[in-house]
């Protein structure tokens, strides 16, 4: 989603031929390229654990996939078993009951 915002900001700067908009685009990209890996992703790892690590391994950060990642594909099921996500999910469901 953030890559779409990058494209819109850059497009506006080009369309209007605006140097201030282009500098805003550069600042916005720089802030997000710094903030997301250093702050947001570690928070997601703490919140979701191995499930997020599996997601992060299969989904690129900046360029979206052409086809959506299916977390229930055979390959992913094997990876889930390998990292033990399935057991954690069952424990979480039991805890919520």
C-alpha positions as CSV (number, residue, x, y, z in Angstrom):
1,X,0.0,0.0,0.0
2,X,2.8,2.4,0.9
3,X,4.3,1.9,-2.6
4,X,1.1,3.2,-4.1
5,X,1.5,6.4,-2.0
6,X,5.1,6.7,-3.2
7,X,3.8,6.5,-6.8
8,X,1.1,9.1,-6.3
9,X,3.5,11.6,-4.7
10,X,6.0,11.1,-7.4
11,X,3.3,11.4,-10.1
12,X,2.0,14.6,-8.6
13,X,5.6,16.1,-8.5
14,X,6.1,15.1,-12.2
15,X,2.6,16.2,-13.3
16,X,2.8,19.6,-11.8
17,X,6.6,20.0,-12.4
18,X,6.9,21.0,-8.7
19,X,10.2,20.8,-7.0
20,X,8.7,21.2,-3.5
21,X,6.4,18.2,-4.2
22,X,9.4,16.2,-5.4
23,X,11.3,17.1,-2.2
24,X,8.2,16.1,-0.1
25,X,8.2,12.8,-2.0
26,X,11.9,12.2,-1.2
27,X,11.3,13.1,2.5
28,X,8.3,10.8,2.7
29,X,10.2,7.9,1.1
30,X,13.2,8.4,3.4
31,X,11.0,8.6,6.5
32,X,9.1,5.4,5.6
33,X,12.2,3.5,4.5
34,X,13.6,4.2,7.9
35,X,10.5,3.9,10.1
36,X,8.9,0.7,8.7
37,X,11.9,-1.6,9.2
38,X,13.2,-0.1,12.4
39,X,9.9,0.5,14.3
40,X,6.9,-1.0,12.7
41,X,8.2,-4.4,11.8
42,X,9.8,-5.2,15.2
43,X,6.4,-4.3,16.8
44,X,4.6,-6.7,14.4
45,X,7.1,-9.5,15.3
46,X,6.4,-8.9,19.0
47,X,2.7,-8.9,18.4
48,X,2.3,-11.8,15.9
49,X,5.6,-13.8,16.4
50,X,6.4,-16.6,14.0
51,X,3.2,-16.0,11.9
52,X,4.5,-12.5,11.0
53,X,8.0,-13.8,10.3
54,X,6.5,-16.4,7.9
55,X,4.4,-13.6,6.2
56,X,7.5,-11.4,6.0
57,X,9.5,-14.2,4.4
58,X,6.9,-14.6,1.7
59,X,5.7,-11.1,1.0
60,X,8.1,-8.3,-0.3
61,X,8.2,-5.1,1.7
62,X,8.0,-2.5,-1.1
63,X,7.0,-4.0,-4.4
64,X,3.7,-5.9,-4.3
65,X,3.4,-9.5,-5.7
66,X,1.6,-10.0,-9.0
67,X,-0.4,-12.9,-7.4
68,X,-1.4,-12.7,-3.8
69,X,0.5,-14.9,-1.4
70,X,-1.6,-17.8,-0.1
71,X,-0.7,-18.6,3.4
72,X,-2.5,-22.0,3.1
73,X,-0.6,-23.3,0.1
74,X,1.2,-26.6,0.5
75,X,4.6,-24.9,0.6
76,X,3.4,-22.5,3.3
77,X,1.8,-25.3,5.4
78,X,5.2,-27.1,5.4
79,X,6.9,-23.9,6.5
80,X,4.3,-23.3,9.2
81,X,4.9,-26.8,10.6
82,X,8.7,-26.2,10.5
83,X,8.6,-23.0,12.5
84,X,5.8,-24.2,14.8
85,X,3.2,-21.5,14.0
86,X,0.3,-24.0,13.8
87,X,0.8,-25.0,17.4
88,X,0.9,-21.4,18.6
89,X,-2.3,-20.7,16.7
90,X,-4.1,-23.6,18.5
91,X,-2.8,-22.4,21.8
92,X,-4.1,-18.9,21.0
93,X,-7.5,-20.3,20.1
94,X,-7.7,-22.2,23.4
95,X,-6.7,-19.1,25.3
96,X,-9.5,-17.1,23.7
97,X,-12.2,-19.6,24.6
